[in-house]
């Protein structure tokens, strides 16, 4: 993880940090680096590269948890600048289904996220005013969607084939990531009654809505039909447009831009006082 301060790269602890599947410290200068037209492209490029390393190593919430106390300890260092907010962006790897050995069950994923949030909220002094943004895992993009069936095919046969295709590992992984995204938002919303320091950013829905709008289906009655969701790979569903994913998993520039805009918008809507840092 790379800890960043308003003075630049402060130190390089034990885990890589990026925009996917990790925990990120946000300081004033780094928040600015998320802006689409920021002049600080070097920092943003670093985060993109680090995201690739994070995915390559397949870090999960459970793998990060043993190191979290060390992360908090570094943030509490008397020489460290105040932390504006944390983003906790985990679940993309947790949601990968067995037989991948890194799979983290949903109940364990929830326990891990709540442990991170509770630790930050209960840490006084240097983190007493620190905000938290829980970012949901994104969908995957199954590029080679199966072709539509020809006209005249028997409807019962079509339905039977569709049900069989929904058992594929790709579609099941797609729906698993949706479930983990819903859990992340549920966790964020559960803190609304007890603190104003935690919000959720639904990147999964933001990407889906963007794709549906591009396809002219955002306001359709069946827009969120699970058989037709963008990138799900079933017959009749369309993949994400070019620029959102470089493959089925890794982000392209359009997704980084969307995440940048969504993050800054969500933070300033919830905590407008942070606007003095010229986010």
Secondary structure by P-SEA (a helix, b strand, c coil): cccccccccccccccccccccbbbbbcaaaaaaacccccaaaaaaaaaaaaaaaaaacccccccccaaaaaaaaaaccccccccbbbbbccccccccccccccccaaaaaaaaaaaaaaaaacccccccbbbbbbcbbbbbbccccccccccccaaaaaaaaaaaaacaaaaaaaaaaaaaaaaaaaaaaaccccccbbbbcaaaaaaaaaaaaacccccccccccccccccccccccccccccccccccccaaaaaaaaaaaaaaaaaaccccccccc
